[in-house]
Amino acid sequence: MSVCLREVILLRVVFVDANETLAAVAERVVQLEGLEFSINRDPGIKPDSLPELLKGASVAIIDHTALSREIAEKCTDLRHVVFLGTGARSYMNPEELQAIGITVHTIKGYGDTAVAEFAISLMWAAAKGLATMDRGIREGRWLRTNGLQLTGKTLGLVGFGGIATECSRLALGIGMKVVAWNRTPRSHPGVDFLDVPDLLAQSDVVSLHLLLTDETRGFMSRERLKAMKPGAILVNTARGALIDDEALIEALTHGPLAHAAMDVFDTEPLPAGHPFTRLENVTLSAHSAFRTPEASDNLLAAARDHCRRIMAAS
């Protein structure tokens, strides 16, 4: 007599907002015995659709969809959120979710090299006026800009985690001087650690690498922007809310900043007609610093490992 044994399902997981690229990676990478895994291929899903989507699922993998406490309370089976990145606080309040029995897990380090390369790319584009020339040529204007030579200039890194460490490696390799500030004491070969006022005063380029917290929100205030070196460039691949937008527009319009290059914004997508889009001395990208095949593989592998740990603890 033969006995048909059904697979034992230990954990039901839903990836709630996968784009085409991440869905393909997730199908290949997120595989575990005892894991029932489904993917919602609508990256534009609305938060109020989550309770229905997450019926029976104890884990939600989230890339960019907001999850308020009000919505989470309606997801009655949900016990864990695996957020794809470190910036969960831009989309949810981990403490509020913890209070109703939902643990938020974040993923660090998966794209340190990708983001660092992107930050350095934004620095180069800003220093050489590449976006301005590109826009002008497309409009039939033969614009020629005077670029900033970066060799011998100073890069200031605000926050010194994995991404900034990679930035320092790349910048030192092209002959820049690197200074940094971190909230907790750090040391690193070739990098001078300064306090914030000295870093801002000395740096030809300032690149932000802070997590967004209540303490760092608005870190680049009007006072700090005014304290930057005249003609400096500001690069942000961290979180848009680290900068006071109105103060940044003022600093770009009236000084001291020469240019801002940003991959992240307080509101995303950046609204049409936003003042940043009307300033010639701004280079914009669409929150894409971490989007490389290597980083995506690392990201979904880390999400799978979170699921494995959750199963082991169940």
VEXKE-702029 format. One record per residue (C-alpha): residue number from 0; x, y, z. Coordinates in nm, 3 decimals, m for minus. Example, Ala and Ser with C-alpha at 12.3 -4.5 7.8 and 13.67 -1.06 7.14 Angstrom:
<pts>
<pt resi="0" u="1.230" v="m0.450" w="0.780"/>
<pt resi="1" u="1.367" v="m0.106" w="0.714"/>
</pts>
This chain:
<pts>
<pt resi="0" u="0.000" v="0.000" w="0.000"/>
<pt resi="1" u="0.144" v="0.336" w="m0.100"/>
<pt resi="2" u="0.102" v="0.645" w="0.114"/>
<pt resi="3" u="0.100" v="0.992" w="m0.042"/>
<pt resi="4" u="0.276" v="1.233" w="0.191"/>
<pt resi="5" u="0.189" v="1.597" w="0.143"/>
<pt resi="6" u="0.463" v="1.854" w="0.188"/>
<pt resi="7" u="0.455" v="2.005" w="0.535"/>
<pt resi="8" u="0.419" v="2.381" w="0.512"/>
<pt resi="9" u="0.596" v="2.550" w="0.802"/>
<pt resi="10" u="0.587" v="2.911" w="0.683"/>
<pt resi="11" u="0.374" v="3.108" w="0.439"/>
<pt resi="12" u="0.547" v="3.411" w="0.290"/>
<pt resi="13" u="0.424" v="3.674" w="0.043"/>
<pt resi="14" u="0.645" v="3.917" w="m0.146"/>
<pt resi="15" u="0.390" v="4.195" w="m0.169"/>
<pt resi="16" u="0.535" v="4.443" w="m0.419"/>
<pt resi="17" u="0.784" v="4.280" w="m0.655"/>
<pt resi="18" u="0.889" v="4.450" w="m0.976"/>
<pt resi="19" u="0.982" v="4.231" w="m1.272"/>
<pt resi="20" u="1.352" v="4.219" w="m1.183"/>
<pt resi="21" u="1.309" v="4.135" w="m0.814"/>
<pt resi="22" u="1.035" v="3.883" w="m0.890"/>
<pt resi="23" u="1.269" v="3.689" w="m1.119"/>
<pt resi="24" u="1.546" v="3.692" w="m0.858"/>
<pt resi="25" u="1.306" v="3.591" w="m0.580"/>
<pt resi="26" u="1.175" v="3.294" w="m0.779"/>
<pt resi="27" u="1.529" v="3.168" w="m0.819"/>
<pt resi="28" u="1.671" v="3.248" w="m0.475"/>
<pt resi="29" u="1.392" v="3.222" w="m0.216"/>
<pt resi="30" u="1.355" v="2.846" w="m0.193"/>
<pt resi="31" u="1.339" v="2.655" w="0.134"/>
<pt resi="32" u="1.188" v="2.323" w="0.232"/>
<pt resi="33" u="0.868" v="2.391" w="0.422"/>
<pt resi="34" u="0.831" v="2.741" w="0.276"/>
<pt resi="35" u="0.520" v="2.835" w="0.080"/>
<pt resi="36" u="0.625" v="3.143" w="m0.115"/>
<pt resi="37" u="0.411" v="3.359" w="m0.340"/>
<pt resi="38" u="0.493" v="3.677" w="m0.529"/>
<pt resi="39" u="0.261" v="3.967" w="m0.605"/>
<pt resi="40" u="0.395" v="4.119" w="m0.926"/>
<pt resi="41" u="0.226" v="4.455" w="m0.884"/>
<pt resi="42" u="0.486" v="4.702" w="m0.753"/>
<pt resi="43" u="0.215" v="4.967" w="m0.736"/>
<pt resi="44" u="m0.007" v="4.779" w="m0.490"/>
<pt resi="45" u="m0.199" v="5.005" w="m0.253"/>
<pt resi="46" u="m0.155" v="4.953" w="0.122"/>
<pt resi="47" u="m0.527" v="4.892" w="0.176"/>
<pt resi="48" u="m0.498" v="4.582" w="m0.046"/>
<pt resi="49" u="m0.248" v="4.419" w="0.192"/>
<pt resi="50" u="m0.494" v="4.255" w="0.437"/>
<pt resi="51" u="m0.652" v="4.051" w="0.158"/>
<pt resi="52" u="m0.317" v="3.970" w="m0.004"/>
<pt resi="53" u="m0.165" v="3.857" w="0.326"/>
<pt resi="54" u="m0.445" v="3.625" w="0.441"/>
<pt resi="55" u="m0.281" v="3.314" w="0.584"/>
<pt resi="56" u="0.072" v="3.456" w="0.554"/>
<pt resi="57" u="0.283" v="3.506" w="0.863"/>
<pt resi="58" u="0.567" v="3.681" w="0.677"/>
<pt resi="59" u="0.552" v="3.972" w="0.431"/>
<pt resi="60" u="0.852" v="4.067" w="0.222"/>
<pt resi="61" u="0.824" v="4.438" w="0.141"/>
<pt resi="62" u="1.032" v="4.645" w="m0.098"/>
<pt resi="63" u="0.865" v="4.987" w="m0.091"/>
<pt resi="64" u="0.501" v="4.969" w="0.022"/>
<pt resi="65" u="0.387" v="5.160" w="0.330"/>
<pt resi="66" u="0.253" v="4.950" w="0.617"/>
<pt resi="67" u="0.080" v="5.156" w="0.883"/>
<pt resi="68" u="m0.031" v="5.018" w="1.217"/>
<pt resi="69" u="m0.394" v="5.062" w="1.107"/>
<pt resi="70" u="m0.342" v="4.840" w="0.801"/>
<pt resi="71" u="m0.120" v="4.593" w="0.987"/>
<pt resi="72" u="m0.389" v="4.534" w="1.250"/>
<pt resi="73" u="m0.611" v="4.403" w="0.969"/>
<pt resi="74" u="m0.343" v="4.154" w="0.860"/>
<pt resi="75" u="m0.444" v="3.911" w="1.129"/>
<pt resi="76" u="m0.198" v="3.632" w="1.042"/>
<pt resi="77" u="0.104" v="3.856" w="0.994"/>
<pt resi="78" u="0.388" v="3.814" w="1.246"/>
<pt resi="79" u="0.699" v="3.927" w="1.057"/>
<pt resi="80" u="0.796" v="4.185" w="0.795"/>
<pt resi="81" u="1.120" v="4.138" w="0.604"/>
<pt resi="82" u="1.200" v="4.480" w="0.463"/>
<pt resi="83" u="1.432" v="4.477" w="0.162"/>
<pt resi="84" u="1.691" v="4.725" w="0.282"/>
<pt resi="85" u="1.772" v="4.938" w="0.584"/>
<pt resi="86" u="1.520" v="5.219" w="0.537"/>
<pt resi="87" u="1.211" v="5.057" w="0.684"/>
<pt resi="88" u="1.129" v="5.370" w="0.882"/>
<pt resi="89" u="1.047" v="5.552" w="0.559"/>
<pt resi="90" u="0.754" v="5.310" w="0.512"/>
<pt resi="91" u="0.652" v="5.187" w="0.857"/>
<pt resi="92" u="0.705" v="5.238" w="1.229"/>
<pt resi="93" u="0.884" v="4.926" w="1.362"/>
<pt resi="94" u="0.802" v="5.005" w="1.726"/>
<pt resi="95" u="0.431" v="5.046" w="1.653"/>
<pt resi="96" u="0.427" v="4.718" w="1.463"/>
<pt resi="97" u="0.619" v="4.541" w="1.739"/>
<pt resi="98" u="0.354" v="4.657" w="1.985"/>
<pt resi="99" u="0.091" v="4.459" w="1.792"/>
<pt resi="100" u="0.310" v="4.151" w="1.759"/>
<pt resi="101" u="0.477" v="4.211" w="1.422"/>
<pt resi="102" u="0.857" v="4.208" w="1.409"/>
<pt resi="103" u="1.031" v="4.411" w="1.138"/>
<pt resi="104" u="1.356" v="4.268" w="0.999"/>
<pt resi="105" u="1.589" v="4.480" w="0.786"/>
<pt resi="106" u="1.879" v="4.389" w="0.559"/>
<pt resi="107" u="2.218" v="4.556" w="0.575"/>
<pt resi="108" u="2.525" v="4.531" w="0.356"/>
<pt resi="109" u="2.366" v="4.368" w="0.052"/>
<pt resi="110" u="2.448" v="4.657" w="m0.182"/>
<pt resi="111" u="2.737" v="4.842" w="m0.021"/>
<pt resi="112" u="2.954" v="4.829" w="m0.333"/>
<pt resi="113" u="2.667" v="4.909" w="m0.570"/>
<pt resi="114" u="2.557" v="5.216" w="m0.372"/>
<pt resi="115" u="2.914" v="5.336" w="m0.321"/>
<pt resi="116" u="2.982" v="5.315" w="m0.694"/>
<pt resi="117" u="2.662" v="5.508" w="m0.760"/>
<pt resi="118" u="2.752" v="5.779" w="m0.508"/>
<pt resi="119" u="3.093" v="5.821" w="m0.669"/>
<pt resi="120" u="2.922" v="5.831" w="m1.011"/>
<pt resi="121" u="2.692" v="6.110" w="m0.894"/>
<pt resi="122" u="2.995" v="6.296" w="m0.761"/>
<pt resi="123" u="3.170" v="6.269" w="m1.099"/>
<pt resi="124" u="2.856" v="6.370" w="m1.291"/>
<pt resi="125" u="2.808" v="6.676" w="m1.070"/>
<pt resi="126" u="3.174" v="6.775" w="m1.078"/>
<pt resi="127" u="3.190" v="6.759" w="m1.458"/>
<pt resi="128" u="2.843" v="6.898" w="m1.537"/>
<pt resi="129" u="2.748" v="6.587" w="m1.734"/>
<pt resi="130" u="2.372" v="6.608" w="m1.677"/>
<pt resi="131" u="2.364" v="6.978" w="m1.771"/>
<pt resi="132" u="2.552" v="6.916" w="m2.095"/>
<pt resi="133" u="2.337" v="6.613" w="m2.178"/>
<pt resi="134" u="2.015" v="6.809" w="m2.131"/>
<pt resi="135" u="2.148" v="7.100" w="m2.338"/>
<pt resi="136" u="2.263" v="6.886" w="m2.630"/>
<pt resi="137" u="1.930" v="6.705" w="m2.642"/>
<pt resi="138" u="1.760" v="7.046" w="m2.665"/>
<pt resi="139" u="1.991" v="7.160" w="m2.945"/>
<pt resi="140" u="2.216" v="7.374" w="m2.723"/>
<pt resi="141" u="2.591" v="7.313" w="m2.740"/>
<pt resi="142" u="2.667" v="7.366" w="m2.372"/>
<pt resi="143" u="3.023" v="7.339" w="m2.246"/>
<pt resi="144" u="3.073" v="7.347" w="m1.870"/>
<pt resi="145" u="3.383" v="7.406" w="m1.661"/>
<pt resi="146" u="3.434" v="7.096" w="m1.452"/>
<pt resi="147" u="3.586" v="7.046" w="m1.108"/>
<pt resi="148" u="3.905" v="6.835" w="m1.103"/>
<pt resi="149" u="3.857" v="6.585" w="m0.824"/>
<pt resi="150" u="4.212" v="6.458" w="m0.784"/>
<pt resi="151" u="4.350" v="6.623" w="m0.472"/>
<pt resi="152" u="4.008" v="6.742" w="m0.356"/>
<pt resi="153" u="3.845" v="6.640" w="m0.026"/>
<pt resi="154" u="3.550" v="6.403" w="0.005"/>
<pt resi="155" u="3.360" v="6.424" w="0.334"/>
<pt resi="156" u="3.159" v="6.118" w="0.433"/>
<pt resi="157" u="2.878" v="6.181" w="0.682"/>
<pt resi="158" u="2.824" v="5.844" w="0.845"/>
<pt resi="159" u="3.081" v="5.568" w="0.808"/>
<pt resi="160" u="2.920" v="5.228" w="0.766"/>
<pt resi="161" u="2.971" v="4.974" w="0.491"/>
<pt resi="162" u="2.873" v="5.201" w="0.200"/>
<pt resi="163" u="3.092" v="5.488" w="0.316"/>
<pt resi="164" u="3.381" v="5.247" w="0.369"/>
<pt resi="165" u="3.349" v="5.143" w="0.004"/>
<pt resi="166" u="3.325" v="5.509" w="m0.100"/>
<pt resi="167" u="3.648" v="5.581" w="0.083"/>
<pt resi="168" u="3.822" v="5.297" w="m0.101"/>
<pt resi="169" u="3.709" v="5.429" w="m0.438"/>
<pt resi="170" u="3.786" v="5.793" w="m0.358"/>
<pt resi="171" u="4.132" v="5.719" w="m0.222"/>
<pt resi="172" u="4.198" v="5.521" w="m0.538"/>
<pt resi="173" u="4.136" v="5.827" w="m0.757"/>
<pt resi="174" u="4.361" v="6.050" w="m0.550"/>
<pt resi="175" u="4.111" v="6.226" w="m0.327"/>
<pt resi="176" u="4.160" v="6.309" w="0.039"/>
<pt resi="177" u="3.889" v="6.147" w="0.252"/>
<pt resi="178" u="3.752" v="6.277" w="0.581"/>
<pt resi="179" u="3.456" v="6.138" w="0.772"/>
<pt resi="180" u="3.226" v="6.176" w="1.070"/>
<pt resi="181" u="3.039" v="5.897" w="1.245"/>
<pt resi="182" u="2.802" v="5.906" w="1.541"/>
<pt resi="183" u="3.016" v="5.647" w="1.720"/>
<pt resi="184" u="3.397" v="5.664" w="1.712"/>
<pt resi="185" u="3.556" v="5.492" w="1.414"/>
<pt resi="186" u="3.896" v="5.463" w="1.254"/>
<pt resi="187" u="3.995" v="5.354" w="0.905"/>
<pt resi="188" u="4.322" v="5.357" w="0.712"/>
<pt resi="189" u="4.364" v="5.670" w="0.503"/>
<pt resi="190" u="4.058" v="5.844" w="0.648"/>
<pt resi="191" u="4.071" v="6.139" w="0.888"/>
<pt resi="192" u="3.778" v="6.158" w="1.129"/>
<pt resi="193" u="3.656" v="6.510" w="1.207"/>
<pt resi="194" u="3.364" v="6.673" w="1.383"/>
<pt resi="195" u="3.075" v="6.784" w="1.161"/>
<pt resi="196" u="3.161" v="7.157" w="1.140"/>
<pt resi="197" u="3.519" v="7.086" w="1.033"/>
<pt resi="198" u="3.409" v="6.825" w="0.780"/>
<pt resi="199" u="3.159" v="7.064" w="0.621"/>
<pt resi="200" u="3.409" v="7.349" w="0.610"/>
<pt resi="201" u="3.687" v="7.141" w="0.452"/>
<pt resi="202" u="3.506" v="6.914" w="0.206"/>
<pt resi="203" u="3.476" v="6.988" w="m0.165"/>
<pt resi="204" u="3.221" v="6.705" w="m0.184"/>
<pt resi="205" u="2.996" v="6.590" w="0.102"/>
<pt resi="206" u="2.828" v="6.250" w="0.067"/>
<pt resi="207" u="2.554" v="6.140" w="0.310"/>
<pt resi="208" u="2.551" v="5.785" w="0.449"/>
<pt resi="209" u="2.326" v="5.801" w="0.756"/>
<pt resi="210" u="2.031" v="5.586" w="0.852"/>
<pt resi="211" u="1.708" v="5.784" w="0.886"/>
<pt resi="212" u="1.608" v="5.812" w="1.253"/>
<pt resi="213" u="1.435" v="6.076" w="1.463"/>
<pt resi="214" u="1.783" v="6.212" w="1.543"/>
<pt resi="215" u="1.906" v="6.228" w="1.182"/>
<pt resi="216" u="1.588" v="6.357" w="1.015"/>
<pt resi="217" u="1.673" v="6.701" w="0.874"/>
<pt resi="218" u="2.042" v="6.648" w="0.961"/>
<pt resi="219" u="2.148" v="6.876" w="0.676"/>
<pt resi="220" u="1.971" v="7.179" w="0.817"/>
<pt resi="221" u="1.986" v="7.536" w="0.692"/>
<pt resi="222" u="2.268" v="7.608" w="0.936"/>
<pt resi="223" u="2.473" v="7.306" w="0.824"/>
<pt resi="224" u="2.417" v="7.377" w="0.455"/>
<pt resi="225" u="2.533" v="7.735" w="0.507"/>
<pt resi="226" u="2.843" v="7.603" w="0.683"/>
<pt resi="227" u="2.957" v="7.405" w="0.378"/>
<pt resi="228" u="3.260" v="7.509" w="0.178"/>
<pt resi="229" u="3.171" v="7.760" w="m0.096"/>
<pt resi="230" u="3.140" v="7.579" w="m0.430"/>
<pt resi="231" u="3.094" v="7.237" w="m0.268"/>
<pt resi="232" u="2.889" v="6.947" w="m0.403"/>
<pt resi="233" u="2.633" v="6.755" w="m0.192"/>
<pt resi="234" u="2.562" v="6.389" w="m0.277"/>
<pt resi="235" u="2.276" v="6.191" w="m0.121"/>
<pt resi="236" u="2.222" v="5.819" w="m0.178"/>
<pt resi="237" u="2.093" v="5.758" w="0.178"/>
<pt resi="238" u="1.748" v="5.903" w="0.255"/>
<pt resi="239" u="1.583" v="6.219" w="0.126"/>
<pt resi="240" u="1.454" v="6.324" w="0.467"/>
<pt resi="241" u="1.810" v="6.375" w="0.591"/>
<pt resi="242" u="1.803" v="6.711" w="0.411"/>
<pt resi="243" u="1.587" v="7.018" w="0.465"/>
<pt resi="244" u="1.463" v="7.059" w="0.106"/>
<pt resi="245" u="1.374" v="7.429" w="0.132"/>
<pt resi="246" u="1.713" v="7.507" w="0.280"/>
<pt resi="247" u="1.884" v="7.302" w="0.008"/>
<pt resi="248" u="1.705" v="7.495" w="m0.267"/>
<pt resi="249" u="1.817" v="7.817" w="m0.101"/>
<pt resi="250" u="2.177" v="7.694" w="m0.076"/>
<pt resi="251" u="2.176" v="7.595" w="m0.444"/>
<pt resi="252" u="2.021" v="7.922" w="m0.555"/>
<pt resi="253" u="2.214" v="8.169" w="m0.339"/>
<pt resi="254" u="2.516" v="7.967" w="m0.224"/>
<pt resi="255" u="2.728" v="7.821" w="m0.088"/>
<pt resi="256" u="2.654" v="7.500" w="m0.283"/>
<pt resi="257" u="2.760" v="7.460" w="m0.644"/>
<pt resi="258" u="2.564" v="7.139" w="m0.707"/>
<pt resi="259" u="2.351" v="6.867" w="m0.548"/>
<pt resi="260" u="2.333" v="6.511" w="m0.683"/>
<pt resi="261" u="2.054" v="6.302" w="m0.534"/>
<pt resi="262" u="1.918" v="5.951" w="m0.573"/>
<pt resi="263" u="1.666" v="5.976" w="m0.285"/>
<pt resi="264" u="1.391" v="6.221" w="m0.194"/>
<pt resi="265" u="1.154" v="6.291" w="0.091"/>
<pt resi="266" u="0.861" v="6.212" w="m0.142"/>
<pt resi="267" u="0.906" v="5.937" w="m0.401"/>
<pt resi="268" u="0.848" v="5.934" w="m0.689"/>
<pt resi="269" u="0.962" v="6.297" w="m0.703"/>
<pt resi="270" u="0.650" v="6.498" w="m0.797"/>
<pt resi="271" u="0.637" v="6.649" w="m1.146"/>
<pt resi="272" u="0.739" v="7.013" w="m1.139"/>
<pt resi="273" u="0.926" v="6.983" w="m0.810"/>
<pt resi="274" u="1.170" v="7.274" w="m0.764"/>
<pt resi="275" u="1.465" v="7.034" w="m0.790"/>
<pt resi="276" u="1.365" v="6.961" w="m1.151"/>
<pt resi="277" u="1.390" v="7.329" w="m1.240"/>
<pt resi="278" u="1.741" v="7.386" w="m1.108"/>
<pt resi="279" u="2.029" v="7.344" w="m1.354"/>
<pt resi="280" u="2.276" v="7.267" w="m1.076"/>
<pt resi="281" u="2.097" v="6.951" w="m0.962"/>
<pt resi="282" u="2.154" v="6.596" w="m1.088"/>
<pt resi="283" u="1.867" v="6.354" w="m1.022"/>
<pt resi="284" u="1.829" v="5.977" w="m1.029"/>
<pt resi="285" u="1.534" v="5.754" w="m0.939"/>
<pt resi="286" u="1.637" v="5.576" w="m0.615"/>
<pt resi="287" u="1.838" v="5.326" w="m0.816"/>
<pt resi="288" u="2.179" v="5.324" w="m0.648"/>
<pt resi="289" u="2.138" v="4.968" w="m0.517"/>
<pt resi="290" u="1.989" v="4.820" w="m0.834"/>
<pt resi="291" u="2.249" v="4.582" w="m0.973"/>
<pt resi="292" u="2.216" v="4.207" w="m1.035"/>
<pt resi="293" u="2.475" v="4.137" w="m0.767"/>
<pt resi="294" u="2.296" v="4.348" w="m0.506"/>
<pt resi="295" u="1.957" v="4.199" w="m0.594"/>
<pt resi="296" u="2.092" v="3.846" w="m0.549"/>
<pt resi="297" u="2.242" v="3.942" w="m0.212"/>
<pt resi="298" u="1.918" v="4.113" w="m0.107"/>
<pt resi="299" u="1.685" v="3.822" w="m0.178"/>
<pt resi="300" u="1.933" v="3.571" w="m0.036"/>
<pt resi="301" u="1.930" v="3.771" w="0.288"/>
<pt resi="302" u="1.547" v="3.773" w="0.284"/>
<pt resi="303" u="1.552" v="3.393" w="0.241"/>
<pt resi="304" u="1.790" v="3.365" w="0.537"/>
<pt resi="305" u="1.554" v="3.574" w="0.752"/>
<pt resi="306" u="1.276" v="3.328" w="0.660"/>
<pt resi="307" u="1.499" v="3.036" w="0.755"/>
<pt resi="308" u="1.565" v="3.189" w="1.096"/>
<pt resi="309" u="1.195" v="3.259" w="1.148"/>
<pt resi="310" u="1.113" v="2.895" w="1.067"/>
<pt resi="311" u="1.383" v="2.771" w="1.302"/>
<pt resi="312" u="1.243" v="2.982" w="1.585"/>
<pt resi="313" u="0.883" v="2.872" w="1.527"/>
</pts>
